Amino acid sequence: MRLFLPFKVQLHLLVLTLFLSTLSSCAERETQSQTSAPPSQSTAEKTDPSLSSQDAASWSIILTDPEESPQTSSPSSIGAPDSSPQAPTSPSPLKPGKTGQPQTTKPQGQAAPKRNTRKQKVAFSRTPYAVIDEAKKDQFNVTGEQIFSNSTLPNHQVDFNEADLLAVLINVKTYFESHSQNDSTALREGILGTGGVTVQDIQDTLTFMINTLEQDIALQRPSRLKDPNFLNTHFQVVKWQPYNPQQPDQNQLRITKYAVFAHQGSRTKTAEFDTPIYQLKPGYAVDKFFQNYSKQEVLTGIYETGGKEQGKVTPLAYLTRQGLEDALLQGTILIQFGDGSSAYFNVDRNNGIAYVRGQPQREQKRYWYFKQVDAIKGYGPKTAKIAVRPGVTFAGDVLNIGLGKIIMLEHNTGGTQQLNMGVLADTGGAFLPNLYQLDFLAGVFPSHDQFKQHISTLPAYANAYILIKKKS
């Protein structure tokens, strides 16, 4: 029996049937699309169309943002061979500093990881910090906010040699990993510790910078560490306000310069080269007898034949009197011998007499014993000194500022403002304590005149910043 429905009801049923049919067709097309969609273009291919598919696969990890580690990887410890920095993707060649996320497929039911974009600042307390000297005795108190403040880097050109900076970063990081547990100075947080900055934070900063530089060098592109926007995005920027009790109005860091001088010398004593540099013999160094004698007493010949301490040291080389003073002041000397050979010699241990700031060099009683080394050496006790390079190394107050800090100087060169990056990887008696000065390793020079000519183009004072990797 046929049922005759009212026309209005029939019309509603017809519309409903058409709607369900359309919905089913859309769902079928969506299923086909998901199963046959072409693979997405890789980050490497988008960045460099010239890369082959094999090359693109090889570089796909390198080009990811160092901040965006794969979720399946567990965080690696400091110094692990495959540890990667946590920060930005490869910048666009047309817009340095512009970063983007690598394309990934989001698993169903899993939210995409949120990127931490909040501004991180160091919260410096007003708790007094006791500034210590070389003997680690309290000298005076300061607060963190007297010395440091949160800031950002200005948008100036950043200058440094990538290979040299990478070498020093690696050497400092290696020192932390291999020797810091036996070195209480390296483990000091210094004044930045009042703002919660730890030694681990400094090691994380070194790791991030090393990996970023290695990525950029491998791809033969300008380093992202030369982009102020990149630096401001991934680093806490702390401005260093100099604290000089003798000159309270000083508002920029004083930037002195040091160098390695190449001197002519001899393996044996001659009429011209009659002043020795000594190495302590291990068997005699234990009782620290050498701490009984000033520089002037050593120069009277106590170690020479007939001297009362004969046989307790080994003469490494002979210099002129001025050559010795250069070696003692700079810490490292390159000696060129008459047979065409040459060698670096670096300070090893001193007599325990403090360096007197402002006293003429020849009147200083502090005296150093040397050892032969294979490179210019910076901070470190005895045989574990950090190998450093000119142009990216600063000497400073490692006790109160802290070893391994990344320093950025802002200064005017030829009418142009620029930024220079380096590492606090060396120290000296003039910097313990010293909260208003850094010493810049300028290079290796054959004469004082050439050294003076070179540093005449460098700033005497500069604004100084410290970079600390932001936490993920």
ABEGO torsion letter per residue (X at the ends): XBBBBBAAAAAAAAAAAAAAAAAAAAAAAAAAAAAABBBBBBAAAAABAABBAAAAAAAAAAABBAABBBAABBBBBBGBAABBBBBBBBBBAABBGBBBBBBBBBBBGBBBBBBBABBBBBBBBABBBBBBBAAGBBABBBBAAAABBBBBBBBBBBBBBAAAAAAAAAAAAAAAAAAAAABAAAABAEAAAAAGBBAAAAAAAAAAAAAAAAAAAAAGBBBAAABAAAAAAABBBBBBBBBBAABAABABBBBBBBBBBBBBBBABBBAABABBBBBBBAAAAAAGAAAABBAAAAAAGAABBGBAABGABBBABBBBAAAAAAAAAAGBBBBBBAAGBBBBBBBABBAGBBBBBGBBAAABABBBBBBBBABBBBBEBEAABBBBBBGABBBBBAAAAEBGBBBBBBBBBGGBBBBBBBBBABBBAAAOBBAABBBBBAEBBABAAAAAAAAAABBABBBBBBBBBBBX
